[in-house]
Amino acid sequence: MAILAFDIGGTTVKYGTWSNETLTDKGNFKTPKTWEEMKGKLVQIKEAVEVKHSLEGIGFSAPGAVNQEARQIEGVSAVRYLHFFPIYDELETLFGLPVSFENDANSAGLAEVWKGAARHNDNVIFVVVGTGIGGAVIVDKKVQQGKHLFGGGFGFMLLNERQTFSEIGTAVSMSRRYAKRMGIPADDIDGKTVFQLANQGDTIAKEEVDAFFFYLTMGLYNLAYAFDPEKIVIGGGISSMDGILDRIDLEFDALFNRLEHSPFRPVIETCEFKNDANLIGAVYNFIQKNKE
């Protein structure tokens, strides 16, 4: 038996088949403009997979706030037609198979506690550092969605009087600050370039890189003491940066030197899965929901 997984994104839908503990038959297609087009593509992929595999169900990673009790996707996202209708029921009728859904960041976190960097841990905070800050709260290897489905919405945390983690604790915000100080269009530079400029001795770039790591570490510190997880796993594009954990360690050294009381130092690692994380997490979510 196998599980088909889809990861719905704003521009691309990825898919793969979980069989014999491996993700196989991977592919992708451009995100359709309408729900009817989307259903057609999903059925097409499902029928092609069934030629090779006997499917027990289909797991989805999707944007938005997934309401497991109402069996629908709430909130907002770039794929507007996914929201606020009985999507579970419609797809289960369409496929003739059980389906499951989980938010994309939660799915990536589930992948890490199932097969990845936190596979030996039960209670984990997963932090996605991308355009903004997102993530997942995982307890006993299960996603904690929260009363308003905002569990893992770390980007809303205030890190100073006015600004949130998402506004000041990302490489994107770092590059925007640099562009503003240099008087250049924000679109003319990205985070990777600012890191390179800092390494080359650019004083302004170095100041903004220092600010980025200061705010990132402050956010991680707050999460560590708010949730006291076994481990914090960092995902998103920044997780592939060489030396990121060493730099965060240095920032924690400086932070602890400024504080009188810091009972423990959080364990922080980067994620193991990259492009396949949401698909693998969608599979694990399906397995969990069907065991229940």
Protein Blocks (a to p, Z undefined) as FASTA:
>chain_A
ZZddddddfkbccddddeehiaehiacddddfbfklmmmmmmmmmmmmmmmpccfbdcdd
dedjddfklopaehjdfblmlgopafklmmmmmnopacddddfklmmmmmmmmmmmmlmb
fbdcdddddfbccddddeehiacebjnopghilmlpcfbfkbcfklmmcfklmmmmmmmm
nopafklpcfklmmmmmmnopaklmmmmmmmmmmmmmmmmmmmmmnopabdcdedjklmp
ghklmmmmmmmmmmmmmpmbdfbacdddddfbfklmmmmmmmmmmmmmmmZZ
